[in-house]
């Protein structure tokens, strides 16, 4: 049902996963501190949704989250300044390949916010919520496993065949439950991290852009609701 490697790895990481998420200073990120805008840098896309991406031995979703944060949020100040200064690329997937607003009264930051920042925020949060839901399903699967709900008669029958049968069943149940709890903590922490990152990026946006009439939090909620409605 689940990856064996994921179960074994998660047990060892359980204590670490239960710690509250800590966001490092962006200059300390392992991807490098000398970040500069790359006009040819492509916009990250999340992996295909399936349970495997939510397990600890799968790296595709974790890598997407890191790459998206690096390309969008970690260098947001550089990107906004570059965009305001009309630095654009011909590449269709370039981070800076957005048209400047037609109306002079509209901040030049808004296309970047609407076409890059909001979509990446939404994709990351949507993927994290998908995994949180998958972990809830895994938890229910453990509870519903017939081997974990044997009658006393069945248990006695198993013990007559194999004296260690119930011990092995209980051990497997505990291991799967530990895996589920560790994954719950992991994706709960990931959602908290996203909130912290969005708040930091929002602060930079307000610091650089003249968008007094544009509430970033409220507009992102609207955007998220629209995207969720389209998926129905």
CORQUIUR-V431718 format. One record per residue. N is the residue number from 1. RES is the residue in one small letter. SS is DSSP state (a for helix, b for strand, c for the rest). PHI is phi in whole degrees, -180 to 180 (* if undefined). Layout:
# CORQUIUR-V431718
n: <N & N>
res: <RES & RES>
ss: <SS & SS>
phi: <PHI & PHI>
This chain:
# CORQUIUR-V431718
n: <1 & 2 & 3 & 4 & 5 & 6 & 7 & 8 & 9 & 10 & 11 & 12 & 13 & 14 & 15 & 16 & 17 & 18 & 19 & 20 & 21 & 22 & 23 & 24 & 25 & 26 & 27 & 28 & 29 & 30 & 31 & 32 & 33 & 34 & 35 & 36 & 37 & 38 & 39 & 40 & 41 & 42 & 43 & 44 & 45 & 46 & 47 & 48 & 49 & 50 & 51 & 52 & 53 & 54 & 55 & 56 & 57 & 58 & 59 & 60 & 61 & 62 & 63 & 64 & 65 & 66 & 67 & 68 & 69 & 70 & 71 & 72 & 73 & 74 & 75 & 76 & 77 & 78 & 79 & 80 & 81 & 82 & 83 & 84 & 85 & 86 & 87 & 88 & 89 & 90 & 91 & 92 & 93 & 94 & 95 & 96 & 97 & 98 & 99 & 100 & 101 & 102 & 103 & 104 & 105 & 106 & 107 & 108 & 109 & 110 & 111 & 112 & 113 & 114 & 115 & 116 & 117 & 118 & 119 & 120 & 121 & 122 & 123 & 124 & 125 & 126 & 127 & 128 & 129 & 130 & 131 & 132 & 133 & 134 & 135 & 136 & 137 & 138 & 139 & 140 & 141 & 142 & 143 & 144 & 145 & 146 & 147 & 148 & 149 & 150 & 151 & 152 & 153 & 154 & 155 & 156 & 157 & 158 & 159 & 160 & 161 & 162 & 163 & 164 & 165 & 166 & 167 & 168 & 169 & 170 & 171 & 172 & 173 & 174 & 175 & 176 & 177 & 178 & 179 & 180 & 181 & 182 & 183 & 184 & 185 & 186 & 187 & 188 & 189 & 190 & 191 & 192 & 193 & 194 & 195 & 196 & 197 & 198 & 199 & 200 & 201 & 202 & 203 & 204 & 205 & 206 & 207 & 208 & 209 & 210 & 211 & 212 & 213 & 214 & 215 & 216 & 217 & 218 & 219 & 220 & 221 & 222 & 223 & 224 & 225 & 226 & 227 & 228 & 229 & 230 & 231 & 232>
res: <x & x & x & x & x & x & x & x & x & x & x & x & x & x & x & x & x & x & x & x & x & x & x & x & x & x & x & x & x & x & x & x & x & x & x & x & x & x & x & x & x & x & x & x & x & x & x & x & x & x & x & x & x & x & x & x & x & x & x & x & x & x & x & x & x & x & x & x & x & x & x & x & x & x & x & x & x & x & x & x & x & x & x & x & x & x & x & x & x & x & x & x & x & x & x & x & x & x & x & x & x & x & x & x & x & x & x & x & x & x & x & x & x & x & x & x & x & x & x & x & x & x & x & x & x & x & x & x & x & x & x & x & x & x & x & x & x & x & x & x & x & x & x & x & x & x & x & x & x & x & x & x & x & x & x & x & x & x & x & x & x & x & x & x & x & x & x & x & x & x & x & x & x & x & x & x & x & x & x & x & x & x & x & x & x & x & x & x & x & x & x & x & x & x & x & x & x & x & x & x & x & x & x & x & x & x & x & x & x & x & x & x & x & x & x & x & x & x & x & x & x & x & x & x & x & x & x & x & x & x & x & x>
ss: <c & c & c & a & a & a & a & a & a & a & a & a & a & a & a & a & a & c & c & c & c & c & c & c & c & a & a & a & c & c & c & c & c & c & c & c & c & c & c & c & c & b & c & c & c & c & c & c & c & c & a & a & a & a & c & c & c & c & c & a & a & a & a & a & a & a & a & a & a & a & a & a & a & a & c & a & a & a & a & a & a & a & a & a & c & c & c & c & c & c & c & c & c & b & c & c & c & c & c & c & c & c & c & c & c & c & c & c & c & a & a & a & a & a & a & a & a & a & a & a & a & a & a & a & a & a & a & a & a & a & a & a & a & a & a & a & a & a & a & a & a & a & a & a & c & a & a & a & c & c & c & a & a & a & a & a & a & a & a & a & a & c & c & c & a & a & a & a & a & a & a & a & a & a & a & a & a & a & a & a & a & a & a & a & a & a & a & a & a & a & a & a & a & a & a & a & a & a & a & a & a & a & a & a & a & a & a & a & c & c & c & c & c & c & c & a & a & a & a & a & a & a & a & a & a & a & a & a & a & a & a & c>
phi: <* & -122 & -69 & -63 & -60 & -65 & -65 & -67 & -67 & -65 & -59 & -70 & -95 & -59 & -64 & -65 & -66 & -81 & -72 & -65 & -67 & -121 & -95 & -74 & -59 & -60 & -73 & -96 & -62 & -66 & -78 & 125 & -103 & -92 & -78 & -141 & -68 & -113 & -59 & -96 & -68 & -85 & -79 & -66 & -122 & -73 & -72 & -61 & -73 & -160 & -56 & -56 & -68 & -91 & -86 & -69 & -91 & -105 & -109 & -61 & -73 & -59 & -66 & -61 & -59 & -65 & -67 & -63 & -63 & -64 & -73 & -107 & -88 & -65 & -117 & -63 & -64 & -64 & -63 & -64 & -62 & -65 & -69 & -61 & -86 & 66 & -85 & -123 & -119 & -82 & -66 & -64 & -102 & -64 & -62 & -106 & -88 & -123 & -75 & -71 & -62 & -73 & -91 & -64 & -76 & -91 & -63 & -66 & -76 & -61 & -59 & -65 & -65 & -76 & -101 & -123 & -66 & -59 & -59 & -71 & -57 & -65 & -62 & -67 & -66 & -64 & -66 & -64 & -66 & -59 & -67 & -60 & -67 & -64 & -66 & -62 & -65 & -62 & -61 & -68 & -64 & -64 & -65 & -89 & -58 & -55 & -67 & -93 & -133 & -75 & -71 & -60 & -63 & -66 & -62 & -64 & -64 & -64 & -65 & -69 & -79 & -143 & -59 & -101 & -60 & -67 & -63 & -66 & -64 & -66 & -63 & -63 & -63 & -64 & -63 & -66 & -66 & -63 & -60 & -62 & -64 & -65 & -69 & -59 & -65 & -58 & -80 & -67 & -62 & -61 & -68 & -65 & -60 & -59 & -62 & -65 & -64 & -62 & -62 & -65 & -64 & -59 & -61 & -66 & -59 & -67 & -72 & -99 & -99 & -91 & -132 & -60 & -97 & -121 & -88 & -60 & -61 & -65 & -68 & -70 & -62 & -60 & -61 & -63 & -64 & -64 & -67 & -65 & -65 & -67 & -77 & -72>
